[in-house]
């Protein structure tokens, strides 16, 4: 069973604090409307980098959705700043990058500054739901080294969302097991939903 096929009514983000950072008002509005459809009520919108940093410094967020390309070159630095300069919990908050600029070098850069996941614009509500659910159940450890701060960049045996190719053979094998019938059980889905109702975390 694809996570994207889980009815959106089962996902309730009412208690989840979300920061949506996008300098493009139309793109920002689309993401906010999708989140509202999933029950989100505590949404902070930012269209300037300084306001993004200010909000991250004064309020706690369980989820950050950002389009760094909309802010220009400096937009890519805000995730690294968040991972290195802030204290918990925002230092460890999951970061979902939603952007139309998905060149391979940009994806590598976003991965290296500590983004949890990257999705391409335009996106459907089902895709955004799928990625939020996936981030709520993935359990990659948080890594802090001299050169990198963020979620472990190795996927291990974690199953990737539908339509996302793995970088290693184990990723493809895990995806193949799911495709062959090893889908999430209802108990697994219920566990994810219960977690999503209170927080979105890794």
N, C-alpha and C positions, 0 to 999 in steps of 0.2 A: 504494500500500500504506500503510495507516494505521499509524503508529507504535504505536498501541494494540494492533494485531494481532500485533506482534512477540512471539513466545513469551517468557515471562518467564525461561525457562531461559537465554536468550541474554544476559541482563543479569546481571552479577556485580558486586555492590557490596562484595565482601569486603574490598577494600583502601581503601574510602572511609569517611572519618570523617564521621559525621552527628550533628548536634545536633537533637534533637526537643524543642521548647519548647511545652508545653501544660499549663495549670493544671487541665484536665479529665482525670482519670486514664483514663476510658474512651476518650476521643478519642485520648489519647496512646498507650494500649495498642494501639488499632487501627492507627495509623500505624506503630508499632514492629513489630507482627506482619507487616504488609505488607512493610516493609523487610527483615525477617529472611527472608521468602519470596524476596526478590531477592538473598539472599546476604550482606546487611549484617551485620557482626559488631561493628564499632566504632561503637556507638550510645551517645550520652550523652543521658540523659533529664533534663529540668528541669521542675519545676512551680511555681517561684518566680522572679520577675524578677531578684532579686539573684543567684541561682544561675546564671541564663542569662548575666548579665554576667560573673560570676566565671569560668565555663567558657570564654567567648569570650576572656577575658583570659589564660588559662593554657594553652589547647590550641588546635591548629589544626584547622579543619573545612573539608571540601570542599563540604559542603551543610548549610544550615540550614533546617529546616522548623518553622514557628512559627504558632500561633494567637494573634495579639495580643489579640483580643477576650476570650480566656479570662482575661487578666490585668487587665482593666479598661482605663480610658483610658490608663494609663501604658504599656500593652503596645504601643501604636502608636509610642511614642517610642524603643523599644529598637532598632528597625531604623535609625532616623536616628542614634542613638548609635553603633551598630555601624559605620555608614558614615563618620561624622565623627571618632569618638574613637579607634578602633582603628587599628593599623598593619596592613600586609599580613602574611599572606594573608587573615586573617579580614575585613579591611575590604572585600575584593573577593569574598568567598565568595557564591555564589548563594543567594538567599533565596526559598524557596517558602512562601507564606502559604496555610495550609489553615484555612479558617474558615467558620462558618455565617452570619456577618454580612457579606453582600455587597451592601449598599446602595451605590448609585452614588457617594455622597459618601465612603464608606469606601474603595471601590476607588480613587478618585482620590487619597485621602490616602495609601494604601499605595504607590501608584505614585510619589507625590511624595517619599516618604521613602526610596525606593531598593529596593523589593521587585522581584525579577525576574519573579515570576509569582504569580497568585492562583487558587486552586481552591476550589470550594464543598464544604463538608461536607453530608451524608456523601459520600464518594468511594469508587469501586471501586478495586481494585488496578490494573486496566488504565488508569484515568485517571491515577493517581499515576505509574505506569510511563511513560505517554505524556509527562507533563510533565517528569519527570526526564530522559528521553531528549532531549526538545526543548531543555531548558536546556543539556544537554551539547554540543549542536551549534550553538546559536545564537551568533552572533559579534558581538553589539552591543558597541561600545566602552564603556569605563568613563569617565564624565564627572565632573569635579570643578569646581564653580563656587561662588560665594558663596551661591547659593540652592539648589543641588542637588548631591548626591553619590550616584552610583549608576550603573546601566547606562543607556545612552542610551535615552530614552523614545520615540524615533522608531524605528519598526520597519523602515524602508527597504523592501527587497524580501524580507525574511526571511519564510518561510512559517510561518504560525501553526499550532498543533496543531489537529487535527480538532475541529470543534464550537466553535471560538473565533472570533467575528466580528472582522474587522479594523476599525480606526478610520478608515482611509483607503481610497481607491479602489485604490491599489496593493496593499494587503493583500488585498482581495477578489479582485483579478485574479490574484495569486499563488496564492491558495487555489483559484480556478477552474482554473488550469493543472494543479494537482495532481489535482483532481477529474476532469479530462479525460484523465488517463493519465500525467501527469508525476510519477509517484510516485518515491520514493527508489529508487535501484538497490541491488542487493545489496552492491556495493562501498561505497556510502554507508552502508548499515546496518552493514557490518563495521567501518567507520571509527568510527562512533558507539559500537559495542559495545566496541571496543578502548579508546576513550577512557573509557567508563564503567567499565571494569574497573579503571582506575587512579585516576581522579579524576572528579569532576563539576564542571566549570568552564565559564565562558563565554569 
